[in-house]
């Protein structure tokens, strides 16, 4: 059985990553699985534990990161977010592609641990669109919006680290999803020449000092 590909999708808050990924999951049938991250942030109205995220305490997050259970993790606007490693490995081994929707710092960690992962950044045609979308959500405080906008600029500065940039034009998220599908179909397998062994480096060290700072 062919092994799945690890697809990392990043992009500034408000760029519409969620909508693009929803289309991707629809058109991809059962070939794609979405990796549900762990986070210490509070659930937004309508979010369910285990569906959008696993909502955990900072203490639980810290323990899991220390045990090496996270493929990557990062602090974002005052909270931790991380990708549970085992679930990703299991899905890839079953032959399905795994989508990680994560911020840029985590994406760069994946790049170093899984060199053949496909790194895709979703951008907007114009920064004003990002701000408008972020405000339109109505679920973030002004302080949170300002921090997310600052982080959005920093994230876009790192686009050169990504293999692909896909622009999500207004009302064209299906086209963005189709573009990503093309990248996945044409891209290199995560397993490259390793004959079925997922290339996650086993010897990475979690930057625990940094983690503890936020506890
Ligand atoms: P939000 O709070 O809006 O759901 O997510 C904030 C940011 O965290 C987004 O950029 C999202 O992509 C990112 N994020 C979600 N899950 C993870 C994860 O597991 N790891 C990392 N590094 N970032 C994540």
Boltz pocket constraint, residues with backbone or C-beta under 6 A from the ligand:
constraints:
  - pocket:
      binder: B
      contacts: [[A, 9], [A, 10], [A, 11], [A, 12], [A, 13], [A, 37], [A, 38], [A, 41], [A, 72], [A, 73], [A, 74], [A, 76], [A, 81], [A, 82], [A, 83], [A, 101], [A, 102], [A, 103], [A, 104], [A, 105], [A, 106], [A, 107]]
      max_distance: 6.0
